Amino acid sequence: MERLAGRHVEARDFRLTTEELHMVHSALTAAPTMFLVRGGVFAEEAFHIRLGFYRENFDALAHAVVQAAAEA
């Protein structure tokens, strides 16, 4: 977290360990489960209000992490 914290005004590269990538992927895929309501229905509006992104963005980023790790 210390390496990623702070205001970034320009692009930069961050190299993550396998364990860090696993943690990021786990967080991205687990976040939507915090927004399930009765009957296991996903609450898209609550997710977007709380996190500022749509679930599809989290899913796409999680997929991109896996793809990038596979290619590395």
PDB file of N, CA, C and O in Angstrom:
ATOM      1  N   MET A   1       0.814  -1.184   0.000  1.00  0.00           N
ATOM      2  CA  MET A   1       0.000   0.000   0.000  1.00  0.00           C
ATOM      3  C   MET A   1       0.865   1.259   0.000  1.00  0.00           C
ATOM      4  O   MET A   1       0.526   2.241  -0.660  1.00  0.00           O
ATOM      5  N   GLU A   2       1.956   1.239   0.718  1.00  0.00           N
ATOM      6  CA  GLU A   2       2.811   2.427   0.789  1.00  0.00           C
ATOM      7  C   GLU A   2       3.334   2.819  -0.588  1.00  0.00           C
ATOM      8  O   GLU A   2       3.427   4.006  -0.901  1.00  0.00           O
ATOM      9  N   ARG A   3       3.673   1.833  -1.409  1.00  0.00           N
ATOM     10  CA  ARG A   3       4.185   2.128  -2.753  1.00  0.00           C
ATOM     11  C   ARG A   3       3.110   2.720  -3.648  1.00  0.00           C
ATOM     12  O   ARG A   3       3.416   3.516  -4.536  1.00  0.00           O
ATOM     13  N   LEU A   4       1.867   2.347  -3.430  1.00  0.00           N
ATOM     14  CA  LEU A   4       0.782   2.795  -4.291  1.00  0.00           C
ATOM     15  C   LEU A   4       0.072   4.038  -3.766  1.00  0.00           C
ATOM     16  O   LEU A   4      -0.643   4.705  -4.514  1.00  0.00           O
ATOM     17  N   ALA A   5       0.261   4.349  -2.500  1.00  0.00           N
ATOM     18  CA  ALA A   5      -0.442   5.483  -1.892  1.00  0.00           C
ATOM     19  C   ALA A   5       0.090   6.807  -2.431  1.00  0.00           C
ATOM     20  O   ALA A   5       1.213   6.896  -2.927  1.00  0.00           O
ATOM     21  N   GLY A   6      -0.727   7.801  -2.320  1.00  0.00           N
ATOM     22  CA  GLY A   6      -0.307   9.136  -2.716  1.00  0.00           C
ATOM     23  C   GLY A   6      -0.939   9.568  -4.023  1.00  0.00           C
ATOM     24  O   GLY A   6      -1.562   8.783  -4.738  1.00  0.00           O
ATOM     25  N   ARG A   7      -0.758  10.821  -4.303  1.00  0.00           N
ATOM     26  CA  ARG A   7      -1.305  11.396  -5.526  1.00  0.00           C
ATOM     27  C   ARG A   7      -0.304  11.206  -6.653  1.00  0.00           C
ATOM     28  O   ARG A   7       0.859  11.591  -6.537  1.00  0.00           O
ATOM     29  N   HIS A   8      -0.759  10.618  -7.728  1.00  0.00           N
ATOM     30  CA  HIS A   8       0.114  10.369  -8.883  1.00  0.00           C
ATOM     31  C   HIS A   8      -0.320  11.286 -10.016  1.00  0.00           C
ATOM     32  O   HIS A   8      -1.439  11.179 -10.517  1.00  0.00           O
ATOM     33  N   VAL A   9       0.567  12.183 -10.415  1.00  0.00           N
ATOM     34  CA  VAL A   9       0.234  13.152 -11.458  1.00  0.00           C
ATOM     35  C   VAL A   9       0.755  12.731 -12.830  1.00  0.00           C
ATOM     36  O   VAL A   9       0.449  13.370 -13.838  1.00  0.00           O
ATOM     37  N   GLU A  10       1.531  11.672 -12.866  1.00  0.00           N
ATOM     38  CA  GLU A  10       2.032  11.175 -14.143  1.00  0.00           C
ATOM     39  C   GLU A  10       2.051   9.647 -14.104  1.00  0.00           C
ATOM     40  O   GLU A  10       2.040   9.044 -13.032  1.00  0.00           O
ATOM     41  N   ALA A  11       2.077   9.042 -15.266  1.00  0.00           N
ATOM     42  CA  ALA A  11       2.083   7.587 -15.361  1.00  0.00           C
ATOM     43  C   ALA A  11       3.383   7.025 -14.794  1.00  0.00           C
ATOM     44  O   ALA A  11       4.449   7.628 -14.919  1.00  0.00           O
ATOM     45  N   ARG A  12       3.271   5.883 -14.184  1.00  0.00           N
ATOM     46  CA  ARG A  12       4.459   5.188 -13.681  1.00  0.00           C
ATOM     47  C   ARG A  12       4.187   3.704 -13.645  1.00  0.00           C
ATOM     48  O   ARG A  12       3.033   3.277 -13.625  1.00  0.00           O
ATOM     49  N   ASP A  13       5.237   2.922 -13.637  1.00  0.00           N
ATOM     50  CA  ASP A  13       5.119   1.467 -13.593  1.00  0.00           C
ATOM     51  C   ASP A  13       5.289   0.984 -12.158  1.00  0.00           C
ATOM     52  O   ASP A  13       6.121   1.495 -11.408  1.00  0.00           O
ATOM     53  N   PHE A  14       4.494   0.001 -11.794  1.00  0.00           N
ATOM     54  CA  PHE A  14       4.622  -0.661 -10.504  1.00  0.00           C
ATOM     55  C   PHE A  14       4.821  -2.145 -10.771  1.00  0.00           C
ATOM     56  O   PHE A  14       4.064  -2.753 -11.527  1.00  0.00           O
ATOM     57  N   ARG A  15       5.816  -2.710 -10.165  1.00  0.00           N
ATOM     58  CA  ARG A  15       6.059  -4.145 -10.307  1.00  0.00           C
ATOM     59  C   ARG A  15       5.538  -4.821  -9.041  1.00  0.00           C
ATOM     60  O   ARG A  15       5.955  -4.503  -7.927  1.00  0.00           O
ATOM     61  N   LEU A  16       4.618  -5.761  -9.243  1.00  0.00           N
ATOM     62  CA  LEU A  16       4.002  -6.455  -8.125  1.00  0.00           C
ATOM     63  C   LEU A  16       4.485  -7.898  -8.079  1.00  0.00           C
ATOM     64  O   LEU A  16       4.729  -8.521  -9.112  1.00  0.00           O
ATOM     65  N   THR A  17       4.616  -8.411  -6.878  1.00  0.00           N
ATOM     66  CA  THR A  17       4.976  -9.816  -6.713  1.00  0.00           C
ATOM     67  C   THR A  17       3.760 -10.683  -7.025  1.00  0.00           C
ATOM     68  O   THR A  17       2.643 -10.179  -7.140  1.00  0.00           O
ATOM     69  N   THR A  18       3.983 -11.968  -7.159  1.00  0.00           N
ATOM     70  CA  THR A  18       2.870 -12.894  -7.399  1.00  0.00           C
ATOM     71  C   THR A  18       1.854 -12.807  -6.272  1.00  0.00           C
ATOM     72  O   THR A  18       0.648 -12.832  -6.516  1.00  0.00           O
ATOM     73  N   GLU A  19       2.337 -12.707  -5.040  1.00  0.00           N
ATOM     74  CA  GLU A  19       1.439 -12.614  -3.893  1.00  0.00           C
ATOM     75  C   GLU A  19       0.619 -11.321  -3.936  1.00  0.00           C
ATOM     76  O   GLU A  19      -0.567 -11.331  -3.605  1.00  0.00           O
ATOM     77  N   GLU A  20       1.233 -10.227  -4.335  1.00  0.00           N
ATOM     78  CA  GLU A  20       0.515  -8.954  -4.445  1.00  0.00           C
ATOM     79  C   GLU A  20      -0.533  -9.010  -5.558  1.00  0.00           C
ATOM     80  O   GLU A  20      -1.642  -8.501  -5.398  1.00  0.00           O
ATOM     81  N   LEU A  21      -0.176  -9.628  -6.683  1.00  0.00           N
ATOM     82  CA  LEU A  21      -1.141  -9.783  -7.776  1.00  0.00           C
ATOM     83  C   LEU A  21      -2.330 -10.631  -7.336  1.00  0.00           C
ATOM     84  O   LEU A  21      -3.475 -10.339  -7.681  1.00  0.00           O
ATOM     85  N   HIS A  22      -2.049 -11.672  -6.579  1.00  0.00           N
ATOM     86  CA  HIS A  22      -3.116 -12.524  -6.068  1.00  0.00           C
ATOM     87  C   HIS A  22      -4.039 -11.729  -5.150  1.00  0.00           C
ATOM     88  O   HIS A  22      -5.260 -11.873  -5.214  1.00  0.00           O
ATOM     89  N   MET A  23      -3.462 -10.900  -4.309  1.00  0.00           N
ATOM     90  CA  MET A  23      -4.254 -10.079  -3.392  1.00  0.00           C
ATOM     91  C   MET A  23      -5.124  -9.085  -4.168  1.00  0.00           C
ATOM     92  O   MET A  23      -6.295  -8.902  -3.835  1.00  0.00           O
ATOM     93  N   VAL A  24      -4.571  -8.451  -5.184  1.00  0.00           N
ATOM     94  CA  VAL A  24      -5.337  -7.506  -6.002  1.00  0.00           C
ATOM     95  C   VAL A  24      -6.478  -8.228  -6.714  1.00  0.00           C
ATOM     96  O   VAL A  24      -7.612  -7.749  -6.720  1.00  0.00           O
ATOM     97  N   HIS A  25      -6.180  -9.362  -7.303  1.00  0.00           N
ATOM     98  CA  HIS A  25      -7.210 -10.135  -8.009  1.00  0.00           C
ATOM     99  C   HIS A  25      -8.306 -10.574  -7.045  1.00  0.00           C
ATOM    100  O   HIS A  25      -9.490 -10.496  -7.371  1.00  0.00           O
ATOM    101  N   SER A  26      -7.922 -11.029  -5.878  1.00  0.00           N
ATOM    102  CA  SER A  26      -8.907 -11.458  -4.880  1.00  0.00           C
ATOM    103  C   SER A  26      -9.811 -10.308  -4.462  1.00  0.00           C
ATOM    104  O   SER A  26     -11.023 -10.480  -4.331  1.00  0.00           O
ATOM    105  N   ALA A  27      -9.230  -9.148  -4.254  1.00  0.00           N
ATOM    106  CA  ALA A  27     -10.029  -7.982  -3.858  1.00  0.00           C
ATOM    107  C   ALA A  27     -10.997  -7.574  -4.968  1.00  0.00           C
ATOM    108  O   ALA A  27     -12.151  -7.241  -4.699  1.00  0.00           O
ATOM    109  N   LEU A  28     -10.526  -7.603  -6.210  1.00  0.00           N
ATOM    110  CA  LEU A  28     -11.381  -7.225  -7.337  1.00  0.00           C
ATOM    111  C   LEU A  28     -12.547  -8.183  -7.518  1.00  0.00           C
ATOM    112  O   LEU A  28     -13.665  -7.762  -7.817  1.00  0.00           O
ATOM    113  N   THR A  29     -12.287  -9.465  -7.337  1.00  0.00           N
ATOM    114  CA  THR A  29     -13.355 -10.441  -7.537  1.00  0.00           C
ATOM    115  C   THR A  29     -14.255 -10.586  -6.319  1.00  0.00           C
ATOM    116  O   THR A  29     -15.396 -11.028  -6.452  1.00  0.00           O
ATOM    117  N   ALA A  30     -13.776 -10.228  -5.143  1.00  0.00           N
ATOM    118  CA  ALA A  30     -14.585 -10.352  -3.929  1.00  0.00           C
ATOM    119  C   ALA A  30     -15.467  -9.126  -3.688  1.00  0.00           C
ATOM    120  O   ALA A  30     -16.519  -9.238  -3.059  1.00  0.00           O
ATOM    121  N   ALA A  31     -15.055  -7.979  -4.175  1.00  0.00           N
ATOM    122  CA  ALA A  31     -15.803  -6.737  -3.911  1.00  0.00           C
ATOM    123  C   ALA A  31     -17.282  -6.841  -4.266  1.00  0.00           C
ATOM    124  O   ALA A  31     -18.114  -6.401  -3.473  1.00  0.00           O
ATOM    125  N   PRO A  32     -17.653  -7.399  -5.419  1.00  0.00           N
ATOM    126  CA  PRO A  32     -19.086  -7.467  -5.750  1.00  0.00           C
ATOM    127  C   PRO A  32     -19.912  -8.283  -4.761  1.00  0.00           C
ATOM    128  O   PRO A  32     -21.105  -8.027  -4.597  1.00  0.00           O
ATOM    129  N   THR A  33     -19.303  -9.250  -4.107  1.00  0.00           N
ATOM    130  CA  THR A  33     -20.066 -10.063  -3.164  1.00  0.00           C
ATOM    131  C   THR A  33     -20.524  -9.264  -1.951  1.00  0.00           C
ATOM    132  O   THR A  33     -21.416  -9.699  -1.223  1.00  0.00           O
ATOM    133  N   MET A  34     -19.933  -8.123  -1.731  1.00  0.00           N
ATOM    134  CA  MET A  34     -20.336  -7.260  -0.618  1.00  0.00           C
ATOM    135  C   MET A  34     -21.621  -6.503  -0.947  1.00  0.00           C
ATOM    136  O   MET A  34     -22.175  -5.824  -0.082  1.00  0.00           O
ATOM    137  N   PHE A  35     -22.094  -6.611  -2.173  1.00  0.00           N
ATOM    138  CA  PHE A  35     -23.264  -5.855  -2.616  1.00  0.00           C
ATOM    139  C   PHE A  35     -24.397  -6.770  -3.080  1.00  0.00           C
ATOM    140  O   PHE A  35     -25.155  -6.440  -3.992  1.00  0.00           O
ATOM    141  N   LEU A  36     -24.488  -7.918  -2.430  1.00  0.00           N
ATOM    142  CA  LEU A  36     -25.589  -8.824  -2.720  1.00  0.00           C
ATOM    143  C   LEU A  36     -26.730  -8.522  -1.751  1.00  0.00           C
ATOM    144  O   LEU A  36     -26.506  -8.304  -0.560  1.00  0.00           O
ATOM    145  N   VAL A  37     -27.932  -8.512  -2.266  1.00  0.00           N
ATOM    146  CA  VAL A  37     -29.110  -8.286  -1.441  1.00  0.00           C
ATOM    147  C   VAL A  37     -29.911  -9.584  -1.385  1.00  0.00           C
ATOM    148  O   VAL A  37     -29.467 -10.612  -1.896  1.00  0.00           O
ATOM    149  N   ARG A  38     -31.060  -9.538  -0.783  1.00  0.00           N
ATOM    150  CA  ARG A  38     -31.887 -10.744  -0.629  1.00  0.00           C
ATOM    151  C   ARG A  38     -32.013 -11.521  -1.924  1.00  0.00           C
ATOM    152  O   ARG A  38     -32.218 -10.959  -3.000  1.00  0.00           O
ATOM    153  N   GLY A  39     -31.886 -12.822  -1.786  1.00  0.00           N
ATOM    154  CA  GLY A  39     -31.998 -13.685  -2.955  1.00  0.00           C
ATOM    155  C   GLY A  39     -30.729 -13.749  -3.784  1.00  0.00           C
ATOM    156  O   GLY A  39     -30.734 -14.337  -4.866  1.00  0.00           O
ATOM    157  N   GLY A  40     -29.645 -13.160  -3.305  1.00  0.00           N
ATOM    158  CA  GLY A  40     -28.382 -13.197  -4.029  1.00  0.00           C
ATOM    159  C   GLY A  40     -28.332 -12.284  -5.238  1.00  0.00           C
ATOM    160  O   GLY A  40     -27.504 -12.475  -6.129  1.00  0.00           O
ATOM    161  N   VAL A  41     -29.213 -11.289  -5.278  1.00  0.00           N
ATOM    162  CA  VAL A  41     -29.243 -10.343  -6.388  1.00  0.00           C
ATOM    163  C   VAL A  41     -28.185  -9.267  -6.169  1.00  0.00           C
ATOM    164  O   VAL A  41     -28.029  -8.748  -5.064  1.00  0.00           O
ATOM    165  N   PHE A  42     -27.473  -8.945  -7.219  1.00  0.00           N
ATOM    166  CA  PHE A  42     -26.418  -7.926  -7.142  1.00  0.00           C
ATOM    167  C   PHE A  42     -27.018  -6.531  -7.200  1.00  0.00           C
ATOM    168  O   PHE A  42     -27.864  -6.254  -8.050  1.00  0.00           O
ATOM    169  N   ALA A  43     -26.586  -5.650  -6.302  1.00  0.00           N
ATOM    170  CA  ALA A  43     -27.077  -4.270  -6.236  1.00  0.00           C
ATOM    171  C   ALA A  43     -26.108  -3.349  -6.981  1.00  0.00           C
ATOM    172  O   ALA A  43     -25.197  -2.777  -6.383  1.00  0.00           O
ATOM    173  N   GLU A  44     -26.316  -3.215  -8.287  1.00  0.00           N
ATOM    174  CA  GLU A  44     -25.417  -2.429  -9.144  1.00  0.00           C
ATOM    175  C   GLU A  44     -25.316  -0.975  -8.704  1.00  0.00           C
ATOM    176  O   GLU A  44     -24.222  -0.414  -8.654  1.00  0.00           O
ATOM    177  N   GLU A  45     -26.447  -0.367  -8.386  1.00  0.00           N
ATOM    178  CA  GLU A  45     -26.441   1.046  -8.016  1.00  0.00           C
ATOM    179  C   GLU A  45     -25.644   1.284  -6.734  1.00  0.00           C
ATOM    180  O   GLU A  45     -24.857   2.227  -6.659  1.00  0.00           O
ATOM    181  N   ALA A  46     -25.841   0.447  -5.743  1.00  0.00           N
ATOM    182  CA  ALA A  46     -25.091   0.586  -4.486  1.00  0.00           C
ATOM    183  C   ALA A  46     -23.593   0.402  -4.723  1.00  0.00           C
ATOM    184  O   ALA A  46     -22.774   1.117  -4.145  1.00  0.00           O
ATOM    185  N   PHE A  47     -23.244  -0.551  -5.566  1.00  0.00           N
ATOM    186  CA  PHE A  47     -21.841  -0.808  -5.917  1.00  0.00           C
ATOM    187  C   PHE A  47     -21.226   0.431  -6.555  1.00  0.00           C
ATOM    188  O   PHE A  47     -20.136   0.861  -6.177  1.00  0.00           O
ATOM    189  N   HIS A  48     -21.930   0.997  -7.521  1.00  0.00           N
ATOM    190  CA  HIS A  48     -21.426   2.162  -8.236  1.00  0.00           C
ATOM    191  C   HIS A  48     -21.311   3.371  -7.314  1.00  0.00           C
ATOM    192  O   HIS A  48     -20.322   4.102  -7.377  1.00  0.00           O
ATOM    193  N   ILE A  49     -22.288   3.589  -6.476  1.00  0.00           N
ATOM    194  CA  ILE A  49     -22.253   4.728  -5.543  1.00  0.00           C
ATOM    195  C   ILE A  49     -21.072   4.592  -4.588  1.00  0.00           C
ATOM    196  O   ILE A  49     -20.357   5.562  -4.338  1.00  0.00           O
ATOM    197  N   ARG A  50     -20.869   3.403  -4.061  1.00  0.00           N
ATOM    198  CA  ARG A  50     -19.822   3.189  -3.056  1.00  0.00           C
ATOM    199  C   ARG A  50     -18.417   3.187  -3.650  1.00  0.00           C
ATOM    200  O   ARG A  50     -17.490   3.744  -3.060  1.00  0.00           O
ATOM    201  N   LEU A  51     -18.258   2.561  -4.818  1.00  0.00           N
ATOM    202  CA  LEU A  51     -16.917   2.383  -5.381  1.00  0.00           C
ATOM    203  C   LEU A  51     -16.613   3.286  -6.566  1.00  0.00           C
ATOM    204  O   LEU A  51     -15.450   3.433  -6.941  1.00  0.00           O
ATOM    205  N   GLY A  52     -17.629   3.891  -7.162  1.00  0.00           N
ATOM    206  CA  GLY A  52     -17.396   4.827  -8.254  1.00  0.00           C
ATOM    207  C   GLY A  52     -17.139   4.189  -9.600  1.00  0.00           C
ATOM    208  O   GLY A  52     -16.785   4.879 -10.556  1.00  0.00           O
ATOM    209  N   PHE A  53     -17.311   2.885  -9.690  1.00  0.00           N
ATOM    210  CA  PHE A  53     -17.102   2.173 -10.940  1.00  0.00           C
ATOM    211  C   PHE A  53     -18.218   1.157 -11.111  1.00  0.00           C
ATOM    212  O   PHE A  53     -18.907   0.812 -10.151  1.00  0.00           O
ATOM    213  N   TYR A  54     -18.392   0.685 -12.323  1.00  0.00           N
ATOM    214  CA  TYR A  54     -19.351  -0.382 -12.574  1.00  0.00           C
ATOM    215  C   TYR A  54     -18.668  -1.728 -12.358  1.00  0.00           C
ATOM    216  O   TYR A  54     -17.448  -1.846 -12.468  1.00  0.00           O
ATOM    217  N   ARG A  55     -19.473  -2.735 -12.050  1.00  0.00           N
ATOM    218  CA  ARG A  55     -18.919  -4.066 -11.808  1.00  0.00           C
ATOM    219  C   ARG A  55     -18.128  -4.560 -13.009  1.00  0.00           C
ATOM    220  O   ARG A  55     -17.119  -5.247 -12.849  1.00  0.00           O
ATOM    221  N   GLU A  56     -18.574  -4.219 -14.199  1.00  0.00           N
ATOM    222  CA  GLU A  56     -17.882  -4.661 -15.402  1.00  0.00           C
ATOM    223  C   GLU A  56     -16.435  -4.181 -15.423  1.00  0.00           C
ATOM    224  O   GLU A  56     -15.554  -4.871 -15.936  1.00  0.00           O
ATOM    225  N   ASN A  57     -16.192  -2.984 -14.860  1.00  0.00           N
ATOM    226  CA  ASN A  57     -14.828  -2.472 -14.794  1.00  0.00           C
ATOM    227  C   ASN A  57     -13.959  -3.333 -13.877  1.00  0.00           C
ATOM    228  O   ASN A  57     -12.802  -3.612 -14.190  1.00  0.00           O
ATOM    229  N   PHE A  58     -14.527  -3.753 -12.740  1.00  0.00           N
ATOM    230  CA  PHE A  58     -13.795  -4.620 -11.820  1.00  0.00           C
ATOM    231  C   PHE A  58     -13.525  -5.968 -12.473  1.00  0.00           C
ATOM    232  O   PHE A  58     -12.419  -6.501 -12.373  1.00  0.00           O
ATOM    233  N   ASP A  59     -14.539  -6.521 -13.143  1.00  0.00           N
ATOM    234  CA  ASP A  59     -14.368  -7.804 -13.818  1.00  0.00           C
ATOM    235  C   ASP A  59     -13.305  -7.714 -14.911  1.00  0.00           C
ATOM    236  O   ASP A  59     -12.465  -8.606 -15.035  1.00  0.00           O
ATOM    237  N   ALA A  60     -13.338  -6.657 -15.692  1.00  0.00           N
ATOM    238  CA  ALA A  60     -12.365  -6.478 -16.775  1.00  0.00           C
ATOM    239  C   ALA A  60     -10.949  -6.310 -16.225  1.00  0.00           C
ATOM    240  O   ALA A  60      -9.995  -6.858 -16.776  1.00  0.00           O
ATOM    241  N   LEU A  61     -10.819  -5.555 -15.143  1.00  0.00           N
ATOM    242  CA  LEU A  61      -9.498  -5.365 -14.550  1.00  0.00           C
ATOM    243  C   LEU A  61      -8.974  -6.672 -13.959  1.00  0.00           C
ATOM    244  O   LEU A  61      -7.794  -6.989 -14.113  1.00  0.00           O
ATOM    245  N   ALA A  62      -9.829  -7.428 -13.290  1.00  0.00           N
ATOM    246  CA  ALA A  62      -9.418  -8.727 -12.745  1.00  0.00           C
ATOM    247  C   ALA A  62      -8.966  -9.654 -13.873  1.00  0.00           C
ATOM    248  O   ALA A  62      -7.962 -10.355 -13.744  1.00  0.00           O
ATOM    249  N   HIS A  63      -9.707  -9.652 -14.968  1.00  0.00           N
ATOM    250  CA  HIS A  63      -9.334 -10.480 -16.121  1.00  0.00           C
ATOM    251  C   HIS A  63      -8.002 -10.015 -16.713  1.00  0.00           C
ATOM    252  O   HIS A  63      -7.171 -10.844 -17.084  1.00  0.00           O
ATOM    253  N   ALA A  64      -7.794  -8.720 -16.803  1.00  0.00           N
ATOM    254  CA  ALA A  64      -6.547  -8.182 -17.351  1.00  0.00           C
ATOM    255  C   ALA A  64      -5.360  -8.544 -16.474  1.00  0.00           C
ATOM    256  O   ALA A  64      -4.273  -8.810 -16.985  1.00  0.00           O
ATOM    257  N   VAL A  65      -5.555  -8.559 -15.162  1.00  0.00           N
ATOM    258  CA  VAL A  65      -4.473  -8.966 -14.243  1.00  0.00           C
ATOM    259  C   VAL A  65      -4.080 -10.398 -14.522  1.00  0.00           C
ATOM    260  O   VAL A  65      -2.892 -10.711 -14.588  1.00  0.00           O
ATOM    261  N   VAL A  66      -5.055 -11.275 -14.686  1.00  0.00           N
ATOM    262  CA  VAL A  66      -4.776 -12.689 -14.955  1.00  0.00           C
ATOM    263  C   VAL A  66      -4.071 -12.842 -16.306  1.00  0.00           C
ATOM    264  O   VAL A  66      -3.101 -13.590 -16.425  1.00  0.00           O
ATOM    265  N   GLN A  67      -4.563 -12.130 -17.318  1.00  0.00           N
ATOM    266  CA  GLN A  67      -3.953 -12.218 -18.655  1.00  0.00           C
ATOM    267  C   GLN A  67      -2.512 -11.729 -18.635  1.00  0.00           C
ATOM    268  O   GLN A  67      -1.629 -12.364 -19.211  1.00  0.00           O
ATOM    269  N   ALA A  68      -2.274 -10.603 -17.973  1.00  0.00           N
ATOM    270  CA  ALA A  68      -0.912 -10.054 -17.910  1.00  0.00           C
ATOM    271  C   ALA A  68       0.026 -10.988 -17.163  1.00  0.00           C
ATOM    272  O   ALA A  68       1.177 -11.161 -17.563  1.00  0.00           O
ATOM    273  N   ALA A  69      -0.449 -11.584 -16.097  1.00  0.00           N
ATOM    274  CA  ALA A  69       0.387 -12.520 -15.336  1.00  0.00           C
ATOM    275  C   ALA A  69       0.697 -13.765 -16.169  1.00  0.00           C
ATOM    276  O   ALA A  69       1.805 -14.297 -16.104  1.00  0.00           O
ATOM    277  N   ALA A  70      -0.270 -14.223 -16.942  1.00  0.00           N
ATOM    278  CA  ALA A  70      -0.055 -15.396 -17.793  1.00  0.00           C
ATOM    279  C   ALA A  70       0.968 -15.113 -18.887  1.00  0.00           C
ATOM    280  O   ALA A  70       1.734 -15.996 -19.273  1.00  0.00           O
ATOM    281  N   GLU A  71       0.975 -13.884 -19.380  1.00  0.00           N
ATOM    282  CA  GLU A  71       1.896 -13.515 -20.453  1.00  0.00           C
ATOM    283  C   GLU A  71       3.313 -13.230 -19.947  1.00  0.00           C
ATOM    284  O   GLU A  71       4.276 -13.285 -20.711  1.00  0.00           O
ATOM    285  N   ALA A  72       3.425 -12.928 -18.670  1.00  0.00           N
ATOM    286  CA  ALA A  72       4.749 -12.545 -18.102  1.00  0.00           C
ATOM    287  C   ALA A  72       5.673 -13.719 -17.925  1.00  0.00           C
ATOM    288  O   ALA A  72       6.803 -13.552 -17.465  1.00  0.00           O
TER     289      ALA A  72
END
